[in-house]
Amino acid sequence: MSKHFTLKQFRYFLAVCDAGSIAAAARLVNIAQSALTKSIQELETTLGTPLFERLPRGMELTQSGYRFEAKARQVISAVMQAGAINHDEKDELTGSLTIGVTSLMAGYCLADLVARFQRSYPGVKIDILEDSPPFLEHLLINGEVDIALMVANALDEQALQVETLSTSPNRVWMSSNHPLAEHGELTLALCAGTPLIVLEADRIEDMQRALWRRQGLTPDVKLRTSSLEAVRSLVGVGAGISILPDFLYRRWTLDAERIEVRKLRDAIPGTDIGLVRRRGARNRDVIDQFIQLARNPVSNARR
């Protein structure tokens, strides 16, 4: 039997993915909660599988939901790009663009952005360079990289200009059967007494070290690793907890162990994801258009 979907269903589904609850998603797309709930239920009925688990604190994707999310974003992206087709001078943009990217951004934020830009401006040649944050800053200041996609907290704003695209709140990751999973929210003091798996990437460890110091706490660090999959796997089997930004969250590890997240009651800053360029660099149409496209992510599409 053929399956029929509407673009509204895709957009409403993605709104729930991004917002984490029906109430927040309804505000995001400006419709009644009952209408949004009905749309999700109809989508699940058509697909013949649940896309979300309904939990007291919100909605979480099932494994089928994660697979469908990837396809839904591709559909919405293609529709947005088709709607942008015209014959004005923007479509004839040519030139080159060198994008610097850190390892985390390469894995979680880069692909969709580059794909949408290439569909909109096929005449632009894109080169991508992956490196550590300090070296990318060096390349930006020297003019060897046009723009960099990176964690934008604590940059040298005298030399660099930041276009913040989003701020991802930090959550506590843990296995489903971890003792702390009984709590709806956690404090850093509670986390300090539990073995901690620390991700050494994109200055995340530096930001957290400063956070622990400000709170006067000393965490029980079990492992420091540059591998996010190592963090996932160890957290998934209950070897420890981790504090990481939400944009990295995937519910399942490679070993199919389930990971849950909890909010932190402490007021701590989120992780800024941004485009960084050298302050005072000459304006170029290709860079301006790349920034403009990045300001309008597919996940923010409305009805």
C-alpha positions as CSV (number, residue, x, y, z in Angstrom):
1,M,0.0,0.0,0.0
2,S,1.4,3.4,-0.9
3,K,2.1,5.9,1.8
4,H,0.9,9.5,1.4
5,F,2.5,12.4,3.4
6,T,2.1,16.1,3.5
7,L,4.7,18.8,3.9
8,K,2.9,20.0,7.0
9,Q,3.4,16.6,8.5
10,F,7.1,16.7,7.9
11,R,7.4,20.2,9.3
12,Y,5.4,19.4,12.4
13,F,7.3,16.2,13.0
14,L,10.6,18.1,12.8
15,A,9.3,20.8,15.1
16,V,8.7,18.2,17.7
17,C,12.2,16.8,17.1
18,D,13.7,20.2,17.7
19,A,11.5,21.3,20.6
20,G,11.4,18.1,22.5
21,S,7.7,18.4,23.4
22,I,4.3,18.9,21.8
23,A,3.7,22.1,23.8
24,A,7.0,23.7,22.8
25,A,6.6,22.6,19.2
26,A,3.1,24.0,18.9
27,R,4.4,27.4,20.0
28,L,7.2,27.0,17.4
29,V,4.9,26.4,14.5
30,N,2.0,28.5,15.9
31,I,-0.7,25.9,15.9
32,A,-2.9,24.3,18.6
33,Q,-1.4,21.4,20.6
34,S,-4.3,19.2,19.6
35,A,-3.7,19.8,15.9
36,L,0.0,19.0,16.2
37,T,-0.8,15.8,18.2
38,K,-3.2,14.7,15.6
39,S,-0.7,15.3,12.8
40,I,1.9,13.2,14.6
41,Q,-0.5,10.4,15.3
42,E,-1.6,10.3,11.6
43,L,2.0,10.2,10.5
44,E,2.7,7.3,12.8
45,T,-0.4,5.5,11.6
46,T,0.6,6.0,8.0
47,L,4.1,4.7,8.6
48,G,2.9,1.9,10.8
49,T,5.4,2.6,13.6
50,P,5.8,4.9,16.6
51,L,8.2,7.8,15.9
52,F,8.2,9.1,19.5
53,E,8.1,7.8,23.0
54,R,5.8,9.8,25.1
55,L,7.5,10.6,28.4
56,P,6.5,12.7,31.4
57,R,9.1,15.3,30.5
58,G,8.5,15.4,26.8
59,M,8.9,13.4,23.6
60,E,11.9,11.3,22.6
61,L,12.5,9.8,19.2
62,T,12.4,6.0,18.8
63,Q,15.0,4.3,16.6
64,S,12.4,4.4,13.7
65,G,12.0,8.1,14.5
66,Y,15.7,8.8,14.1
67,R,15.7,7.2,10.7
68,F,12.6,9.1,9.6
69,E,14.0,12.4,10.9
70,A,17.0,12.1,8.5
71,K,14.6,11.5,5.5
72,A,12.3,14.3,6.6
73,R,15.1,16.8,6.8
74,Q,16.2,15.8,3.3
75,V,12.6,16.3,2.0
76,I,12.2,19.7,3.5
77,S,15.6,20.8,2.3
78,A,14.9,19.7,-1.2
79,V,11.5,21.6,-1.2
80,M,13.1,24.8,0.2
81,Q,15.8,24.7,-2.5
82,A,13.3,24.0,-5.3
83,G,11.3,27.0,-4.1
84,A,14.4,29.2,-4.2
85,I,15.1,28.4,-7.9
86,N,15.0,31.6,-10.1
87,H,17.0,33.3,-12.7
88,D,18.3,36.3,-10.9
89,E,22.0,37.1,-10.3
90,K,22.1,35.2,-7.0
91,D,21.9,31.9,-8.9
92,E,25.0,32.9,-11.0
93,L,27.2,33.4,-8.0
94,T,30.7,32.1,-8.7
95,G,34.0,32.0,-6.9
96,S,35.6,30.0,-4.2
97,L,35.0,29.5,-0.5
98,T,37.4,27.9,2.0
99,I,35.5,26.6,5.1
100,G,37.3,25.6,8.3
101,V,35.6,23.1,10.5
102,T,36.4,21.3,13.8
103,S,35.9,17.6,14.2
104,L,32.5,17.8,16.0
105,M,31.1,20.4,13.6
106,A,32.2,18.2,10.6
107,G,30.3,15.3,12.1
108,Y,27.1,17.0,13.2
109,C,26.6,20.4,11.6
110,L,28.5,20.7,8.3
111,A,26.9,18.3,5.8
112,D,23.4,19.9,5.6
113,L,24.8,23.4,5.4
114,V,27.3,22.6,2.6
115,A,24.7,20.5,0.7
116,R,22.2,23.3,0.8
117,F,24.8,25.9,-0.3
118,Q,26.0,23.8,-3.2
119,R,22.4,23.2,-4.4
120,S,21.8,27.0,-4.3
121,Y,25.1,28.1,-5.8
122,P,26.6,25.3,-7.9
123,G,29.1,27.7,-9.4
124,V,31.0,28.2,-6.2
125,K,34.0,26.0,-5.5
126,I,34.1,24.8,-1.9
127,D,37.2,23.6,0.0
128,I,36.9,22.2,3.5
129,L,39.7,22.1,6.0
130,E,39.3,20.3,9.4
131,D,41.6,21.2,12.3
132,S,41.6,22.1,16.0
133,P,40.0,25.4,17.2
134,P,43.4,27.1,17.9
135,F,44.8,26.3,14.5
136,L,41.6,27.4,12.7
137,E,41.7,30.7,14.5
138,H,45.3,31.1,13.3
139,L,44.2,30.3,9.7
140,L,41.3,32.8,9.9
141,I,43.5,35.6,11.2
142,N,46.1,34.9,8.4
143,G,43.4,34.9,5.8
144,E,44.0,31.3,4.8
145,V,40.4,30.3,5.7
146,D,37.4,32.4,4.7
147,I,35.0,31.2,7.4
148,A,35.0,28.6,10.1
149,L,32.1,26.5,11.6
150,M,33.0,25.9,15.3
151,V,32.1,26.2,18.9
152,A,32.1,29.9,19.3
153,N,32.4,30.3,23.1
154,A,35.5,32.2,24.4
155,L,36.9,33.3,21.1
156,D,39.2,36.4,20.7
157,E,36.5,38.9,19.6
158,Q,39.1,41.6,19.0
159,A,40.5,39.6,16.1
160,L,37.5,37.4,15.1
161,Q,33.8,38.1,14.3
162,V,31.2,35.6,15.3
163,E,27.8,34.9,13.8
164,T,26.1,32.7,16.4
165,L,23.8,30.3,14.7
166,S,22.4,28.5,17.7
167,T,23.1,27.8,21.4
168,S,22.8,24.3,22.6
169,P,22.0,23.7,26.3
170,N,24.3,21.3,28.2
171,R,22.7,18.1,29.6
172,V,23.8,15.2,31.7
173,W,24.0,11.9,29.7
174,M,23.6,8.6,31.5
175,S,22.5,5.0,30.8
176,S,18.8,4.2,31.4
177,N,19.6,2.1,34.5
178,H,22.0,4.6,36.1
179,P,21.1,5.5,39.7
180,L,20.9,9.2,38.7
181,A,18.2,8.4,36.1
182,E,15.7,8.4,38.9
183,H,16.0,12.2,39.1
184,G,14.1,14.5,36.8
185,E,16.8,17.2,37.1
186,L,20.3,17.1,38.4
187,T,22.8,19.5,40.1
188,L,26.5,19.7,39.4
189,A,27.0,18.7,43.0
190,L,25.3,15.4,42.4
191,C,27.2,14.9,39.2
192,A,30.5,15.6,41.0
193,G,30.1,12.4,43.0
194,T,29.7,10.1,40.0
195,P,32.4,8.9,37.6
196,L,32.6,11.3,34.7
197,I,33.5,10.6,31.1
198,V,34.9,13.8,29.6
199,L,35.0,14.7,25.9
200,E,38.2,16.4,24.9
201,A,37.0,18.2,21.7
202,D,36.2,21.7,20.5
203,R,37.2,23.2,23.9
204,I,34.3,21.5,25.6
205,E,36.6,20.2,28.3
206,D,38.1,23.7,28.8
207,M,34.6,25.2,29.3
208,Q,33.6,22.5,31.7
209,R,36.8,22.8,33.7
210,A,36.1,26.5,34.2
211,L,32.5,25.6,35.2
212,W,33.6,23.1,37.9
213,R,36.1,25.6,39.2
214,R,33.5,28.3,39.5
215,Q,31.2,26.0,41.4
216,G,34.1,24.9,43.8
217,L,33.6,21.3,42.8
218,T,36.1,18.6,41.8
219,P,34.6,16.0,39.4
220,D,35.5,12.3,39.6
221,V,36.9,12.0,36.1
222,K,37.1,8.4,35.0
223,L,38.3,9.0,31.4
224,R,39.2,11.8,29.0
225,T,38.8,11.0,25.4
226,S,38.6,12.8,22.0
227,S,36.2,10.1,20.7
228,L,32.5,11.0,21.0
229,E,31.6,7.4,20.2
230,A,33.8,6.2,23.1
231,V,31.8,8.6,25.4
232,R,28.5,7.2,24.0
233,S,29.5,3.6,24.5
234,L,30.9,4.0,28.0
235,V,27.9,6.1,29.1
236,G,25.5,3.6,27.5
237,V,26.9,0.7,29.5
238,G,26.8,2.6,32.7
239,A,30.5,3.2,33.1
240,G,29.9,6.9,33.9
241,I,28.0,10.0,33.1
242,S,28.9,12.9,30.8
243,I,27.9,16.5,30.4
244,L,27.6,17.5,26.8
245,P,25.7,19.9,24.5
246,D,22.3,18.7,23.2
247,F,23.2,19.0,19.5
248,L,25.4,15.9,20.0
249,Y,22.7,13.8,21.5
250,R,21.7,10.5,19.9
251,R,19.7,8.2,22.0
252,W,21.5,5.0,21.1
253,T,25.1,4.1,21.1
254,L,26.8,1.9,18.5
255,D,26.2,-1.0,20.7
256,A,22.5,-0.2,20.9
257,E,22.7,0.8,24.5
258,R,20.2,3.4,25.5
259,I,21.3,6.9,26.7
260,E,19.0,9.3,28.6
261,V,19.6,13.0,29.3
262,R,18.6,15.2,32.2
263,K,18.5,18.9,32.6
264,L,20.9,20.7,35.0
265,R,19.3,22.8,37.7
266,D,22.4,25.0,37.9
267,A,22.4,28.0,35.6
268,I,25.2,27.2,33.3
269,P,26.0,28.7,29.8
270,G,25.1,26.7,26.7
271,T,27.4,25.8,23.9
272,D,27.4,28.4,21.0
273,I,27.6,27.1,17.5
274,G,28.7,29.8,15.1
275,L,30.4,30.9,11.9
276,V,33.7,32.7,12.6
277,R,35.6,35.0,10.3
278,R,38.4,37.5,10.6
279,R,37.3,40.9,11.9
280,G,37.8,43.5,9.2
281,A,38.0,41.0,6.4
282,R,36.8,42.4,3.1
283,N,33.2,41.6,2.2
284,R,32.7,39.0,-0.5
285,D,29.3,38.0,-1.9
286,V,30.1,34.3,-1.6
287,I,30.8,34.6,2.2
288,D,27.7,36.8,2.7
289,Q,25.5,34.3,0.9
290,F,26.9,31.4,2.9
291,I,26.2,33.2,6.2
292,Q,22.7,34.2,5.0
293,L,21.9,30.6,4.2
294,A,23.2,29.4,7.5
295,R,20.9,31.8,9.4
296,N,17.9,29.9,8.0
297,P,18.3,26.3,8.9
298,V,15.9,23.7,7.6
299,S,14.8,22.8,11.1
300,N,13.4,26.3,11.4
301,A,11.0,25.9,8.5
302,R,7.5,27.0,9.2
303,R,4.1,25.9,7.8
